[in-house]
């Protein structure tokens, strides 16, 4: 039983340490219950050129979440338009590793303070690519932004992992 509780606690901590950051905002006076239909609109700054497969997956996730929110996709005269903008930025992160430590204590003969160990730390800069996806929902009638979600995370060299994380972030933004 204790092992099971420890395992569940560890899994809960790991789930809480997500590397995907999600922020949302909305127009306070927007009446979302009035929106019934949507249309996806291609944005000017998508990843369609640099990563067409990721683009297809992102658009599919947007459509899936809009439909799950109770909206119907239409080809003309929508209540709202949904689009996204993607960007990447190289950033430097500093990672520090510590080695060694003090060796204070008792020896096998009982004397105190038998020795002092040396410790050190090494800090190295690491370049990471930060990806940001901005999701916008525009009210067509008033031509105004009514909802924005921002999903960001450090990208890996594995495209399918990136897409899975971004899709998870999109799902979290719509929740």
PyMOL CGO cylinders between C-alpha atoms (Angstrom):
from pymol import cmd
from pymol.cgo import CYLINDER

trace = [
    CYLINDER, 0.00, 0.00, 0.00, 2.82, 2.41, 0.89, 0.3, 1, 1, 1, 1, 1, 1,
    CYLINDER, 2.82, 2.41, 0.89, 4.54, 1.67, -2.40, 0.3, 1, 1, 1, 1, 1, 1,
    CYLINDER, 4.54, 1.67, -2.40, 1.35, 2.43, -4.31, 0.3, 1, 1, 1, 1, 1, 1,
    CYLINDER, 1.35, 2.43, -4.31, 0.90, 5.76, -2.48, 0.3, 1, 1, 1, 1, 1, 1,
    CYLINDER, 0.90, 5.76, -2.48, 4.53, 6.70, -3.14, 0.3, 1, 1, 1, 1, 1, 1,
    CYLINDER, 4.53, 6.70, -3.14, 4.16, 5.79, -6.81, 0.3, 1, 1, 1, 1, 1, 1,
    CYLINDER, 4.16, 5.79, -6.81, 0.97, 7.86, -7.14, 0.3, 1, 1, 1, 1, 1, 1,
    CYLINDER, 0.97, 7.86, -7.14, 2.62, 10.80, -5.38, 0.3, 1, 1, 1, 1, 1, 1,
    CYLINDER, 2.62, 10.80, -5.38, 5.65, 10.60, -7.68, 0.3, 1, 1, 1, 1, 1, 1,
    CYLINDER, 5.65, 10.60, -7.68, 3.44, 10.44, -10.78, 0.3, 1, 1, 1, 1, 1, 1,
    CYLINDER, 3.44, 10.44, -10.78, 1.48, 13.44, -9.53, 0.3, 1, 1, 1, 1, 1, 1,
    CYLINDER, 1.48, 13.44, -9.53, 4.67, 15.42, -9.08, 0.3, 1, 1, 1, 1, 1, 1,
    CYLINDER, 4.67, 15.42, -9.08, 5.89, 14.48, -12.54, 0.3, 1, 1, 1, 1, 1, 1,
    CYLINDER, 5.89, 14.48, -12.54, 2.58, 15.47, -14.09, 0.3, 1, 1, 1, 1, 1, 1,
    CYLINDER, 2.58, 15.47, -14.09, 2.79, 18.82, -12.33, 0.3, 1, 1, 1, 1, 1, 1,
    CYLINDER, 2.79, 18.82, -12.33, 6.27, 19.48, -13.76, 0.3, 1, 1, 1, 1, 1, 1,
    CYLINDER, 6.27, 19.48, -13.76, 5.08, 19.98, -17.30, 0.3, 1, 1, 1, 1, 1, 1,
    CYLINDER, 5.08, 19.98, -17.30, 7.39, 21.91, -19.54, 0.3, 1, 1, 1, 1, 1, 1,
    CYLINDER, 7.39, 21.91, -19.54, 4.45, 23.34, -21.50, 0.3, 1, 1, 1, 1, 1, 1,
    CYLINDER, 4.45, 23.34, -21.50, 3.35, 26.78, -20.31, 0.3, 1, 1, 1, 1, 1, 1,
    CYLINDER, 3.35, 26.78, -20.31, -0.18, 27.91, -21.13, 0.3, 1, 1, 1, 1, 1, 1,
    CYLINDER, -0.18, 27.91, -21.13, -1.78, 31.33, -20.64, 0.3, 1, 1, 1, 1, 1, 1,
    CYLINDER, -1.78, 31.33, -20.64, -5.21, 32.46, -21.79, 0.3, 1, 1, 1, 1, 1, 1,
    CYLINDER, -5.21, 32.46, -21.79, -7.07, 35.74, -21.85, 0.3, 1, 1, 1, 1, 1, 1,
    CYLINDER, -7.07, 35.74, -21.85, -10.45, 36.87, -23.15, 0.3, 1, 1, 1, 1, 1, 1,
    CYLINDER, -10.45, 36.87, -23.15, -12.56, 39.97, -23.72, 0.3, 1, 1, 1, 1, 1, 1,
    CYLINDER, -12.56, 39.97, -23.72, -14.61, 40.37, -20.56, 0.3, 1, 1, 1, 1, 1, 1,
    CYLINDER, -14.61, 40.37, -20.56, -17.67, 41.58, -22.43, 0.3, 1, 1, 1, 1, 1, 1,
    CYLINDER, -17.67, 41.58, -22.43, -17.67, 38.73, -24.99, 0.3, 1, 1, 1, 1, 1, 1,
    CYLINDER, -17.67, 38.73, -24.99, -20.74, 36.47, -24.81, 0.3, 1, 1, 1, 1, 1, 1,
    CYLINDER, -20.74, 36.47, -24.81, -19.31, 33.11, -25.88, 0.3, 1, 1, 1, 1, 1, 1,
    CYLINDER, -19.31, 33.11, -25.88, -22.75, 31.46, -25.66, 0.3, 1, 1, 1, 1, 1, 1,
    CYLINDER, -22.75, 31.46, -25.66, -23.78, 33.45, -28.76, 0.3, 1, 1, 1, 1, 1, 1,
    CYLINDER, -23.78, 33.45, -28.76, -21.09, 31.87, -30.92, 0.3, 1, 1, 1, 1, 1, 1,
    CYLINDER, -21.09, 31.87, -30.92, -22.30, 28.83, -32.86, 0.3, 1, 1, 1, 1, 1, 1,
    CYLINDER, -22.30, 28.83, -32.86, -20.00, 28.58, -35.89, 0.3, 1, 1, 1, 1, 1, 1,
    CYLINDER, -20.00, 28.58, -35.89, -16.31, 28.96, -36.65, 0.3, 1, 1, 1, 1, 1, 1,
    CYLINDER, -16.31, 28.96, -36.65, -13.90, 28.91, -39.52, 0.3, 1, 1, 1, 1, 1, 1,
    CYLINDER, -13.90, 28.91, -39.52, -10.14, 28.32, -39.50, 0.3, 1, 1, 1, 1, 1, 1,
    CYLINDER, -10.14, 28.32, -39.50, -8.25, 31.18, -41.13, 0.3, 1, 1, 1, 1, 1, 1,
    CYLINDER, -8.25, 31.18, -41.13, -4.67, 30.70, -42.28, 0.3, 1, 1, 1, 1, 1, 1,
    CYLINDER, -4.67, 30.70, -42.28, -2.42, 33.09, -40.41, 0.3, 1, 1, 1, 1, 1, 1,
    CYLINDER, -2.42, 33.09, -40.41, 0.55, 34.95, -41.81, 0.3, 1, 1, 1, 1, 1, 1,
    CYLINDER, 0.55, 34.95, -41.81, 3.07, 33.52, -39.36, 0.3, 1, 1, 1, 1, 1, 1,
    CYLINDER, 3.07, 33.52, -39.36, 2.35, 29.78, -39.11, 0.3, 1, 1, 1, 1, 1, 1,
    CYLINDER, 2.35, 29.78, -39.11, 4.77, 26.86, -39.30, 0.3, 1, 1, 1, 1, 1, 1,
    CYLINDER, 4.77, 26.86, -39.30, 3.24, 25.70, -42.61, 0.3, 1, 1, 1, 1, 1, 1,
    CYLINDER, 3.24, 25.70, -42.61, 6.41, 26.40, -44.59, 0.3, 1, 1, 1, 1, 1, 1,
    CYLINDER, 6.41, 26.40, -44.59, 9.02, 25.22, -42.09, 0.3, 1, 1, 1, 1, 1, 1,
    CYLINDER, 9.02, 25.22, -42.09, 7.13, 22.17, -40.76, 0.3, 1, 1, 1, 1, 1, 1,
    CYLINDER, 7.13, 22.17, -40.76, 4.04, 21.24, -42.83, 0.3, 1, 1, 1, 1, 1, 1,
    CYLINDER, 4.04, 21.24, -42.83, 3.28, 18.12, -40.77, 0.3, 1, 1, 1, 1, 1, 1,
    CYLINDER, 3.28, 18.12, -40.77, 3.29, 20.06, -37.50, 0.3, 1, 1, 1, 1, 1, 1,
    CYLINDER, 3.29, 20.06, -37.50, 1.09, 22.69, -39.15, 0.3, 1, 1, 1, 1, 1, 1,
    CYLINDER, 1.09, 22.69, -39.15, -1.46, 20.03, -40.16, 0.3, 1, 1, 1, 1, 1, 1,
    CYLINDER, -1.46, 20.03, -40.16, -1.48, 18.65, -36.61, 0.3, 1, 1, 1, 1, 1, 1,
    CYLINDER, -1.48, 18.65, -36.61, -1.86, 22.09, -35.03, 0.3, 1, 1, 1, 1, 1, 1,
    CYLINDER, -1.86, 22.09, -35.03, -4.79, 22.99, -37.31, 0.3, 1, 1, 1, 1, 1, 1,
    CYLINDER, -4.79, 22.99, -37.31, -6.41, 19.60, -36.59, 0.3, 1, 1, 1, 1, 1, 1,
    CYLINDER, -6.41, 19.60, -36.59, -6.03, 20.22, -32.83, 0.3, 1, 1, 1, 1, 1, 1,
    CYLINDER, -6.03, 20.22, -32.83, -7.59, 23.67, -33.19, 0.3, 1, 1, 1, 1, 1, 1,
    CYLINDER, -7.59, 23.67, -33.19, -10.53, 22.29, -35.16, 0.3, 1, 1, 1, 1, 1, 1,
    CYLINDER, -10.53, 22.29, -35.16, -11.00, 19.42, -32.72, 0.3, 1, 1, 1, 1, 1, 1,
    CYLINDER, -11.00, 19.42, -32.72, -11.04, 21.78, -29.73, 0.3, 1, 1, 1, 1, 1, 1,
    CYLINDER, -11.04, 21.78, -29.73, -13.38, 24.29, -31.38, 0.3, 1, 1, 1, 1, 1, 1,
    CYLINDER, -13.38, 24.29, -31.38, -15.80, 21.46, -32.22, 0.3, 1, 1, 1, 1, 1, 1,
    CYLINDER, -15.80, 21.46, -32.22, -15.48, 20.03, -28.69, 0.3, 1, 1, 1, 1, 1, 1,
    CYLINDER, -15.48, 20.03, -28.69, -16.40, 23.50, -27.40, 0.3, 1, 1, 1, 1, 1, 1,
    CYLINDER, -16.40, 23.50, -27.40, -19.77, 23.14, -29.18, 0.3, 1, 1, 1, 1, 1, 1,
    CYLINDER, -19.77, 23.14, -29.18, -19.02, 25.13, -32.33, 0.3, 1, 1, 1, 1, 1, 1,
    CYLINDER, -19.02, 25.13, -32.33, -19.69, 23.93, -35.86, 0.3, 1, 1, 1, 1, 1, 1,
    CYLINDER, -19.69, 23.93, -35.86, -17.15, 24.53, -38.61, 0.3, 1, 1, 1, 1, 1, 1,
    CYLINDER, -17.15, 24.53, -38.61, -18.58, 26.30, -41.65, 0.3, 1, 1, 1, 1, 1, 1,
    CYLINDER, -18.58, 26.30, -41.65, -17.14, 27.41, -44.99, 0.3, 1, 1, 1, 1, 1, 1,
    CYLINDER, -17.14, 27.41, -44.99, -18.72, 30.88, -44.96, 0.3, 1, 1, 1, 1, 1, 1,
    CYLINDER, -18.72, 30.88, -44.96, -20.31, 33.42, -42.60, 0.3, 1, 1, 1, 1, 1, 1,
    CYLINDER, -20.31, 33.42, -42.60, -18.84, 32.12, -39.30, 0.3, 1, 1, 1, 1, 1, 1,
    CYLINDER, -18.84, 32.12, -39.30, -19.48, 33.76, -35.94, 0.3, 1, 1, 1, 1, 1, 1,
    CYLINDER, -19.48, 33.76, -35.94, -15.78, 33.50, -35.05, 0.3, 1, 1, 1, 1, 1, 1,
    CYLINDER, -15.78, 33.50, -35.05, -12.49, 32.88, -36.85, 0.3, 1, 1, 1, 1, 1, 1,
    CYLINDER, -12.49, 32.88, -36.85, -9.67, 30.90, -35.28, 0.3, 1, 1, 1, 1, 1, 1,
    CYLINDER, -9.67, 30.90, -35.28, -6.05, 31.26, -36.32, 0.3, 1, 1, 1, 1, 1, 1,
    CYLINDER, -6.05, 31.26, -36.32, -2.61, 30.74, -34.86, 0.3, 1, 1, 1, 1, 1, 1,
    CYLINDER, -2.61, 30.74, -34.86, 0.83, 32.29, -35.08, 0.3, 1, 1, 1, 1, 1, 1,
    CYLINDER, 0.83, 32.29, -35.08, 4.01, 30.36, -34.34, 0.3, 1, 1, 1, 1, 1, 1,
    CYLINDER, 4.01, 30.36, -34.34, 7.51, 31.52, -33.55, 0.3, 1, 1, 1, 1, 1, 1,
    CYLINDER, 7.51, 31.52, -33.55, 10.76, 30.16, -32.23, 0.3, 1, 1, 1, 1, 1, 1,
    CYLINDER, 10.76, 30.16, -32.23, 13.53, 31.90, -30.37, 0.3, 1, 1, 1, 1, 1, 1,
    CYLINDER, 13.53, 31.90, -30.37, 16.93, 30.69, -29.31, 0.3, 1, 1, 1, 1, 1, 1,
    CYLINDER, 16.93, 30.69, -29.31, 17.65, 31.29, -25.64, 0.3, 1, 1, 1, 1, 1, 1,
    CYLINDER, 17.65, 31.29, -25.64, 20.56, 30.58, -23.35, 0.3, 1, 1, 1, 1, 1, 1,
    CYLINDER, 20.56, 30.58, -23.35, 19.88, 28.61, -20.19, 0.3, 1, 1, 1, 1, 1, 1,
    CYLINDER, 19.88, 28.61, -20.19, 22.51, 28.13, -17.50, 0.3, 1, 1, 1, 1, 1, 1,
    CYLINDER, 22.51, 28.13, -17.50, 22.78, 24.69, -15.94, 0.3, 1, 1, 1, 1, 1, 1,
    CYLINDER, 22.78, 24.69, -15.94, 24.83, 24.12, -12.81, 0.3, 1, 1, 1, 1, 1, 1,
    CYLINDER, 24.83, 24.12, -12.81, 26.10, 20.76, -11.61, 0.3, 1, 1, 1, 1, 1, 1,
    CYLINDER, 26.10, 20.76, -11.61, 27.56, 20.19, -8.16, 0.3, 1, 1, 1, 1, 1, 1,
    CYLINDER, 27.56, 20.19, -8.16, 30.14, 17.57, -7.26, 0.3, 1, 1, 1, 1, 1, 1,
    CYLINDER, 30.14, 17.57, -7.26, 31.78, 16.50, -4.00, 0.3, 1, 1, 1, 1, 1, 1,
    CYLINDER, 31.78, 16.50, -4.00, 30.79, 17.65, -0.55, 0.3, 1, 1, 1, 1, 1, 1,
    CYLINDER, 30.79, 17.65, -0.55, 32.05, 18.03, 2.97, 0.3, 1, 1, 1, 1, 1, 1,
    CYLINDER, 32.05, 18.03, 2.97, 33.19, 14.98, 4.87, 0.3, 1, 1, 1, 1, 1, 1,
    CYLINDER, 33.19, 14.98, 4.87, 32.61, 16.08, 8.45, 0.3, 1, 1, 1, 1, 1, 1,
    CYLINDER, 32.61, 16.08, 8.45, 31.70, 13.38, 10.94, 0.3, 1, 1, 1, 1, 1, 1,
    CYLINDER, 31.70, 13.38, 10.94, 33.22, 10.63, 13.03, 0.3, 1, 1, 1, 1, 1, 1,
    CYLINDER, 33.22, 10.63, 13.03, 35.83, 8.18, 11.93, 0.3, 1, 1, 1, 1, 1, 1,
    CYLINDER, 35.83, 8.18, 11.93, 35.66, 4.51, 12.76, 0.3, 1, 1, 1, 1, 1, 1,
    CYLINDER, 35.66, 4.51, 12.76, 37.85, 5.32, 15.78, 0.3, 1, 1, 1, 1, 1, 1,
    CYLINDER, 37.85, 5.32, 15.78, 35.38, 7.79, 17.22, 0.3, 1, 1, 1, 1, 1, 1,
    CYLINDER, 35.38, 7.79, 17.22, 37.27, 11.04, 16.65, 0.3, 1, 1, 1, 1, 1, 1,
    CYLINDER, 37.27, 11.04, 16.65, 35.43, 14.05, 15.31, 0.3, 1, 1, 1, 1, 1, 1,
    CYLINDER, 35.43, 14.05, 15.31, 36.07, 16.11, 12.20, 0.3, 1, 1, 1, 1, 1, 1,
    CYLINDER, 36.07, 16.11, 12.20, 38.18, 13.57, 10.42, 0.3, 1, 1, 1, 1, 1, 1,
    CYLINDER, 38.18, 13.57, 10.42, 38.38, 15.41, 7.15, 0.3, 1, 1, 1, 1, 1, 1,
    CYLINDER, 38.38, 15.41, 7.15, 37.06, 18.02, 4.89, 0.3, 1, 1, 1, 1, 1, 1,
    CYLINDER, 37.06, 18.02, 4.89, 36.06, 17.10, 1.37, 0.3, 1, 1, 1, 1, 1, 1,
    CYLINDER, 36.06, 17.10, 1.37, 36.16, 19.55, -1.46, 0.3, 1, 1, 1, 1, 1, 1,
    CYLINDER, 36.16, 19.55, -1.46, 33.08, 20.43, -3.42, 0.3, 1, 1, 1, 1, 1, 1,
    CYLINDER, 33.08, 20.43, -3.42, 32.73, 22.30, -6.66, 0.3, 1, 1, 1, 1, 1, 1,
    CYLINDER, 32.73, 22.30, -6.66, 30.15, 23.49, -9.08, 0.3, 1, 1, 1, 1, 1, 1,
    CYLINDER, 30.15, 23.49, -9.08, 30.26, 23.94, -12.81, 0.3, 1, 1, 1, 1, 1, 1,
    CYLINDER, 30.26, 23.94, -12.81, 27.91, 26.23, -14.69, 0.3, 1, 1, 1, 1, 1, 1,
    CYLINDER, 27.91, 26.23, -14.69, 27.55, 25.80, -18.42, 0.3, 1, 1, 1, 1, 1, 1,
    CYLINDER, 27.55, 25.80, -18.42, 25.47, 27.76, -20.87, 0.3, 1, 1, 1, 1, 1, 1,
    CYLINDER, 25.47, 27.76, -20.87, 23.15, 25.72, -23.06, 0.3, 1, 1, 1, 1, 1, 1,
    CYLINDER, 23.15, 25.72, -23.06, 21.32, 27.06, -26.11, 0.3, 1, 1, 1, 1, 1, 1,
    CYLINDER, 21.32, 27.06, -26.11, 17.69, 25.95, -26.31, 0.3, 1, 1, 1, 1, 1, 1,
    CYLINDER, 17.69, 25.95, -26.31, 14.96, 26.75, -28.80, 0.3, 1, 1, 1, 1, 1, 1,
    CYLINDER, 14.96, 26.75, -28.80, 11.79, 28.14, -27.23, 0.3, 1, 1, 1, 1, 1, 1,
    CYLINDER, 11.79, 28.14, -27.23, 8.64, 27.65, -29.32, 0.3, 1, 1, 1, 1, 1, 1,
    CYLINDER, 8.64, 27.65, -29.32, 5.57, 29.83, -28.87, 0.3, 1, 1, 1, 1, 1, 1,
    CYLINDER, 5.57, 29.83, -28.87, 2.14, 29.28, -30.37, 0.3, 1, 1, 1, 1, 1, 1,
    CYLINDER, 2.14, 29.28, -30.37, -0.42, 32.09, -30.11, 0.3, 1, 1, 1, 1, 1, 1,
    CYLINDER, -0.42, 32.09, -30.11, -4.03, 31.06, -30.77, 0.3, 1, 1, 1, 1, 1, 1,
    CYLINDER, -4.03, 31.06, -30.77, -6.50, 33.84, -31.56, 0.3, 1, 1, 1, 1, 1, 1,
    CYLINDER, -6.50, 33.84, -31.56, -10.29, 33.73, -31.81, 0.3, 1, 1, 1, 1, 1, 1,
    CYLINDER, -10.29, 33.73, -31.81, -11.85, 36.74, -33.53, 0.3, 1, 1, 1, 1, 1, 1,
    CYLINDER, -11.85, 36.74, -33.53, -15.51, 37.73, -33.46, 0.3, 1, 1, 1, 1, 1, 1,
    CYLINDER, -15.51, 37.73, -33.46, -16.41, 38.33, -37.11, 0.3, 1, 1, 1, 1, 1, 1,
    CYLINDER, -16.41, 38.33, -37.11, -19.36, 40.71, -36.54, 0.3, 1, 1, 1, 1, 1, 1,
    CYLINDER, -19.36, 40.71, -36.54, -17.32, 43.15, -34.43, 0.3, 1, 1, 1, 1, 1, 1,
    CYLINDER, -17.32, 43.15, -34.43, -13.96, 42.34, -36.03, 0.3, 1, 1, 1, 1, 1, 1,
    CYLINDER, -13.96, 42.34, -36.03, -12.39, 42.06, -32.59, 0.3, 1, 1, 1, 1, 1, 1,
    CYLINDER, -12.39, 42.06, -32.59, -10.24, 39.63, -30.68, 0.3, 1, 1, 1, 1, 1, 1,
    CYLINDER, -10.24, 39.63, -30.68, -12.31, 37.81, -28.05, 0.3, 1, 1, 1, 1, 1, 1,
    CYLINDER, -12.31, 37.81, -28.05, -9.91, 35.06, -26.88, 0.3, 1, 1, 1, 1, 1, 1,
    CYLINDER, -9.91, 35.06, -26.88, -6.17, 34.42, -26.94, 0.3, 1, 1, 1, 1, 1, 1,
    CYLINDER, -6.17, 34.42, -26.94, -4.23, 31.39, -25.80, 0.3, 1, 1, 1, 1, 1, 1,
    CYLINDER, -4.23, 31.39, -25.80, -0.44, 31.27, -25.62, 0.3, 1, 1, 1, 1, 1, 1,
    CYLINDER, -0.44, 31.27, -25.62, 1.35, 27.92, -25.50, 0.3, 1, 1, 1, 1, 1, 1,
    CYLINDER, 1.35, 27.92, -25.50, 5.12, 27.84, -25.10, 0.3, 1, 1, 1, 1, 1, 1,
    CYLINDER, 5.12, 27.84, -25.10, 7.80, 25.27, -24.37, 0.3, 1, 1, 1, 1, 1, 1,
    CYLINDER, 7.80, 25.27, -24.37, 11.40, 24.39, -25.06, 0.3, 1, 1, 1, 1, 1, 1,
    CYLINDER, 11.40, 24.39, -25.06, 11.55, 22.40, -28.27, 0.3, 1, 1, 1, 1, 1, 1,
    CYLINDER, 11.55, 22.40, -28.27, 13.46, 19.16, -28.67, 0.3, 1, 1, 1, 1, 1, 1,
    CYLINDER, 13.46, 19.16, -28.67, 15.10, 17.75, -31.77, 0.3, 1, 1, 1, 1, 1, 1,
    CYLINDER, 15.10, 17.75, -31.77, 12.24, 15.22, -32.02, 0.3, 1, 1, 1, 1, 1, 1,
    CYLINDER, 12.24, 15.22, -32.02, 9.43, 16.73, -34.18, 0.3, 1, 1, 1, 1, 1, 1,
    CYLINDER, 9.43, 16.73, -34.18, 6.78, 14.21, -33.12, 0.3, 1, 1, 1, 1, 1, 1,
    CYLINDER, 6.78, 14.21, -33.12, 7.50, 14.90, -29.45, 0.3, 1, 1, 1, 1, 1, 1,
    CYLINDER, 7.50, 14.90, -29.45, 7.22, 18.64, -30.09, 0.3, 1, 1, 1, 1, 1, 1,
    CYLINDER, 7.22, 18.64, -30.09, 3.92, 18.18, -31.87, 0.3, 1, 1, 1, 1, 1, 1,
    CYLINDER, 3.92, 18.18, -31.87, 2.55, 15.99, -29.07, 0.3, 1, 1, 1, 1, 1, 1,
    CYLINDER, 2.55, 15.99, -29.07, 3.53, 18.59, -26.47, 0.3, 1, 1, 1, 1, 1, 1,
    CYLINDER, 3.53, 18.59, -26.47, 2.09, 21.46, -28.50, 0.3, 1, 1, 1, 1, 1, 1,
    CYLINDER, 2.09, 21.46, -28.50, -1.15, 19.54, -29.06, 0.3, 1, 1, 1, 1, 1, 1,
    CYLINDER, -1.15, 19.54, -29.06, -1.31, 18.88, -25.30, 0.3, 1, 1, 1, 1, 1, 1,
    CYLINDER, -1.31, 18.88, -25.30, -0.77, 22.61, -24.74, 0.3, 1, 1, 1, 1, 1, 1,
    CYLINDER, -0.77, 22.61, -24.74, -3.56, 23.51, -27.19, 0.3, 1, 1, 1, 1, 1, 1,
    CYLINDER, -3.56, 23.51, -27.19, -5.89, 21.11, -25.38, 0.3, 1, 1, 1, 1, 1, 1,
    CYLINDER, -5.89, 21.11, -25.38, -4.94, 22.70, -22.03, 0.3, 1, 1, 1, 1, 1, 1,
    CYLINDER, -4.94, 22.70, -22.03, -5.54, 26.22, -23.40, 0.3, 1, 1, 1, 1, 1, 1,
    CYLINDER, -5.54, 26.22, -23.40, -9.07, 25.31, -24.50, 0.3, 1, 1, 1, 1, 1, 1,
    CYLINDER, -9.07, 25.31, -24.50, -9.91, 23.77, -21.13, 0.3, 1, 1, 1, 1, 1, 1,
]
cmd.load_cgo(trace, "trace")
